[in-house]
Amino acid sequence: MNKTAFLGDTIVAIITPQGSGAIGVIRLSGPDAIDIAAHYVRTRPSLKRIADRTATFARVEDNGHLLDEALVTVFHSPGSYTGEDVVELSCHGNPFLLQQVVALFLRHARAAGPGEFTQRAFLNDRMDLTRAEAVGDLLAARTRHMLDAAAEQLEGRLLHRIVGLLDRLTQRRIQLELEIDFVEQDTPALDHAVLASQLRSLADDLAGLSATGEEGMILRDGLRVVLVGPPNVGKSSIFNAFLQTERAIVTPEPGTTRDWLEEAVALDGYLVRLFDTAGLRRPADAAERAGIERSRQIVEQAHSVLLVSDGEEVTPPEYVAPERVIRVLNKTDSLPPETVAEFGDKGWVPCSAVAPGGLDALKHRLLADIVVDDDELRSGLLTNARQVAAVHKACVALDKALRSFDEGLGYEFTAFDLKEASHALEEVTGHVTTDDILRQIFTNYCIGK
């Protein structure tokens, strides 16, 4: 990766949200940030002499013409967010005014791209890639547990876990390489059984880290829950009851929902993405046929499928894995008690979209699939597809190392596979990465972060 392609110039952006407010903050970062700001920002003492990290009253002027009175703070390299010289100017929060001030700085700097300040923090070793990604997760967090997961990653929990595994991999590689290099010298023999046990322990711990990926991604992106079942069993009513609003149209006529609807809701601090789908039946026309086909695509991508009935036995679609199906008996407020009891004995979850507390049992059942305890959260979770893919590669490489070691193929093969596992883990932290990966990560950030 060529760092000079990303560093060397000075960038500027408004780092507060768009719209009017009490203040708006402009950030300059780069080797010339202080010199550029000094052209237009008047302070006593001069901008180049004010104390580091101290807010100072300033006048923003263009050729002696006052644009604004503001507060300015200077952060000297390397102790800034980006690791470069940084100037932050807190102006009055008029969007037009802020654009006028930025235009002054753009005479000597360039506009920052999405996520470029955080990207520079990574490139200047102010944070590893897991912590840089945590910044994006903090910005996007929509529930308490999403926020907690992002904060733990920002604090370095995942980094610490990865570094521990890398240290152990390195120790095992050193043992093997010493054995290869000094096989003819009088050195202590390698204890084959001990090393085999150490490799298996590593494989188990790496598999444990890989297993956190599903939970971490659910925390970050939400549990995908799809409502399916025949027409008029109350799928849309349950959907609306979760949202506490009339999002889906509900009528006595079958086939009212012809396409799928999606909304997000927080359950006990966890994000749940609900999908209401077209009823499962023989389509009456082309529009309903298209809706049912789209529903199938959504169902195939779901974490949980709520199969809804109002008292009649129904079976889930054949393309749904049984372990993902939660059977829901709706309209229990109007069904005979013996029917509710009969379905309950078969494992159906009682539900009423209209009765007070009618969704409690269903909410409890959904939360059982996503609750992450505090100890697990603090141990460090994988939270995105990039991390999951890299750790999976490490698991595959370590499995190959175990096989080559157990089969006596030669220490060279085992050492090579361990190096591949280390390389994959270093992709998680960003020690090994490419410009394309960085571009994919940081272009999803907002401008100014």
N, C-alpha and C positions, 0 to 999 in steps of 0.2 A: 504494500500500500504506500503510495506517494503522499506523504503528509504535506509537502510543499504545494501540492495542487489545491489544498484547502486552507492553508495558512499563509501569512505574509502580508496580506492587505488588511485594511481596516473596514469594518462593517457597521451599519447603523440600522436601527429599527425602533418603532414604538412597541413597547413590551407590555402595555396595559390594553384591556379589551377595547374594541371599537365603541364609539358613542361618547356622549358627554358625561363628565363626572367631575368630582372635586379636583383630582389631579390626573395627569397623564405622564407616564415615564418613558423617556427616550434613552436608549443604551447605545454607546459606541464601544467597540472592542477591537483591539489590534495594536500593532506597534506604534501607530501614529495617533491613537485615540486622544491622548492628552493634548498634543500639539494642535490637532484639528479643533477640538473643543475650545482651546484657548483663543482661537481667532474670534470667537463670538460670545464667549461666556466670561463676564467680568466679575471678579471676586477680589476681596482683600483678606489676606495677601493674594497674589496672583494664583491662578489655577494650578500652575506647576509647583507651587510651594505650599498649598494647603495640606493639612494633615490627612494621612491615609484613612479611609473609612469614616470620615467625619462630614456630616451634612453641613453645607455652608451656603449662606445667602448669596444669590448671584443675579446679575442682570444679563439677559440674552439680547444682544445688540447686533445689528447689521449696519456697518458703516456709521456707527453712532446713533442709529435709530433704534429705539427700544421696542422689542417684540414682546417681552414678558419678564416678570420677576419670578424667580424659581429657586429651588434648592438643588445643589449639585454635590455629588459624592464621587470621589476618585478612589479606585481600587488598583493598587500597583501590582504588576506581575511579580511572582506567580500566585499571589494570594487572592485572586479574584475568582469569580464563577468560571470563567473561560480559561484561566491561567495566563491571560494576556493583560495588558493595561486596559482598564475599563473606566468609562465615565458614564454615570447615570444622572440624568437631569429630570427633576420632578417639576413639571410645568403645570399651569392651570389646564384643566381637562377639556378644553375646546378642541374638537378634532381638526378644525381648520387651522387653529393656531399651531397645533402639534405638527401638522404637515408643513407649515411654513418654517418651523425650526429645523425639521428634518431636511428640508430642501437646502438650508444653509450648509449642513454637514455633508450633504451629497455632492457638494462642490469638490470635496476632497476624499470622500469615502464612497463606498458602494452600499446598496441596499442589501440587508441580510436576507438569506433564503430561509425557508421553513426549517426550524430546528437547528439553525447553524450555530447559535451560541452554545447549545448543548453539545453539538458535534465537535466544536472546538475544545470544549471541556474534556471530551473523551480523547481527542487527538493530542492534547497537551497533558495527558495523564492525570487530570484532576478527578476522573472517575473511570471505572471500567464500563464495559458495554451493558452489563446487567443493571448497573445503577443509572446509566443514561436512559435505558428503556424504562426504568422505574419512574423517571421524571415524566415521560409521556403517559404512563399509567396514572400517575397522580393527577395530571391534567384532565384525564378522561374518566376518572373514578365517579361512579354514580350511586354507590351504596357504601355503607360503613365498612363492610368486609373487603370490598374492592380497595378502599382507601387504606385499610390496615395492611393488606397484602403488598400494595405499592410502597408503603412506608417501610415495611420490613425489608423489601428488596433494596430500597434506597439506602437503608442503613448498612447494607452489605451482607445480609444473611445468606443469600444465594452465593455470592462471591466467596464467602468464608467456606461454605460447603464444597464448592468446586475446587478451591485452592487446597483443601484438605485431601481430596481425592487425587489431585495432581501430584501432591507431595508423595503420597503412597505409591502412585504409579512410577514416579521418578526413582524412588528407592528400589523398587523391584527391578527396574531397568538397569540401574547401576549394578545390582547384584549379578544379573545375567551378563552384562557387558564385561565386568571384571573377570567372570568365569571364562568368557570367550577370549579375552586379551591375554590372560595369564594362566591358561590351561596347563602349560608345561612348567610353570614355576611352582615352588613349594608354598602354596597358599591353602588355607582351610577349604575343604571340600564343601560344595554347595549342598545344603540340606534340602533334598528334593521334596520331602514330605512337608516341611515347614513352608517352603515357598509355594507349594501347591495350595496349602491352607490359606496363605495370605492372598493369593490370587482369587480364590473362591470367595473370601471375605470381601475383597474389592468388588467382585462381580455382583455380590448380593447388595452391597451398599449403592453401587451404581444403578442397579435395577430398582432399588428403593427410590432413588432420586428420579429416575425415569417415570415411575408410577405416580409422582406428584403432578405430572404434566396435565392430566385430565382435570384434576381438582383445581389446579392453578388457572387453567384456561377457562374453566367454568366461573371461577371467582372474577376473572378479568372480563370475559365476554358474555357471561350469563348462561344459565341453564335453559336449553332450548326445549320447550314443552309444547306438544302439539295435541289439540283436541280432535279426536276422530270418533266416528259413530254414525248410525243412520240419521236421516233427517228428523228434525223435530224432537230430539231427545234432550235438547237444552244446552247444546254446546255453546252457542252464542250467549245464552243467559249466564253460563258459568264464566265465560270470557268477560262479559260486562261486570259480573259480580267481583271478579278479581280486580278489575280496574276501577270499580265504583263509579262507572260512568256508562252511558249508552253508546259505546263505540261501535258495536255490531248491531245490525238491524234484526229485530226479533219479531216474527209473525207466525201465525198458525200454519201458513202455507209451506209445504215442503220445498226444499231447493232454494230458500231465500239467500243463503250464502253460496255464491257461485265462484268466488275466488277466496284466497286466504287473506286474513288480516293478521298483522303483527303489532304487538305493543309490549312494552317492558314494564315490570312492576317489581318493587322491592318487597321481599318477604323476610322479615327478621334480619334485615341488613344484607341479604343476598339478592343478586339480580336474577330475575326469572324473565325470560323472553317467551311470551305466550303467542301461539299461533292458532287461530280459529280457521277451520278448513271446511270445504264443501262436504255435505253429507255423503256417506258411502252408499250408493244405490246405482241402478242402471240409469245412465244419463238420459234426460228427456230431450236434449238438443245439443248442438255443437258447443254453445257457450258453457253449458253445465259439464259437458265432457272435458273441455279444456280446464275448467276449474278443478275437477276431480284429478286430472293428470298432474296439475300443479301441486295439489294437496299431497299426492304420492311423493313428489320430489321433496317436499318439506318434511314429510314423515320420515323418509329415509335418512335425513340429516339430524333428526331429533335425538336428544339425550333421553327424554321420557315421552311416552305416548299415552295420553289419557283416553282410554276406550270407554265412551260414555253410553250408558243405557238408562232407560226410564222404567225398567221392570221386565223387559224381554231379554232373553239370552242373545247376546251378540258375540261374534268372534272377531278377533283382530285381523287386519289385512295379512295375507300370507307373506308379504315382503318385510314384515316387522319382526325383529328378534324378540322372542317371548320375554326375555329378561328386561326389556325396555318398556313393557306394557304395564300400566297401572289401570286396573278395572274400576270404574267409577259408577256407582248407582246414583243417578240424579233424581230429583223430585221426591226425595224421601219424606218431605212434609205432607205429601198427598197420597203416598203409597200405603197399602195395608201393612201393619207392623210385622205380620208373618212373612210378607215378601221381603221386607228390609232385613229381617233376621235370616231368612234363607240365603239371600245374596251375601250377607255378612259372613255366614259360615263358609262360603266359597271364596272368601278373600276380597270381595268387592268393598271399596271404600265408600261409605255413605256420604251423600252430598245434597245440599239444597241451595239453589241459587237465590232463593227469596227469603228463607228463614234466617233470623239472627243467628250468627255463629255457624251457619250451614256449610261454610267452607273450611272450618277449623280442622277437621280430620284430614281433608285433602291437602291443606297447607302443611300439616305435620308430616304427611307421607312424602311430599315433595322435598321438604327440608332434610329428611333422612338421607337423601341422595347427595346432598351438597355440603353438609356441615363440616367445617374444618376446625379442629380444636386448636387452641392457642399454641401448644407445644409444637404441633406440626407446622403452623404458620411461621413460628420463629425459627424453625430449622432451615428454612429456605425452600421455596417452591419454584418450579418452572412455571412460567406464566404466558408463554407465547409459542407459536408453532416453530419459530426459528430455534429457540432453546430446546424444545422437545426433539426436533430432528437431529440436532447436534449431539445430544445425550444418547439418543438411540444409536447413532453411528458409533459412539464410544462403547456402548454395550455390545454391539456386534463385533467390534475389534477385540474387546476383552474376551468375549466368548471364543473367538478364533485363537487368541493367545492361550487360553486354557486347553483347548483341543490340541494345539501343537505341543504344548508342554506335556500333557498327559500321554500323548502318542509318541513322545520322544523324537520328534522330527528335527530337533536341534535348537539350541538356545538362540541362534540367530533369528529363527522364525518367530519365536515367542517375543524376543526383544523388539522386533519390527512391529508386531501387532500391538504391543504395549505403547510404542511410539505413536501409532495411528490413533489409539484411544486417547492419549494425551493431546494430540493435535485436535481431535474432535472437541474435547472439553475446552481447549483454548479458544475455540470458535465461540463458545458461550460467553466468555469474558471479554472477547474482542482482541485478545493477544494475537490471534490469527484471524484475519478477516479480509474482505475485499472491498473495493470502492462501491461495487454494486450493492452489497449488503448494507453498507452505511447509507447509501442513497435511499434504499427501500425503507430503512428504519426512520431516518430523520425527515424525509419528505412528508411523513404523516403528522409531524408536529406543526404547531401553529407558527407563523412568523413572529419573531420576538422571543422564542424560547430555544 
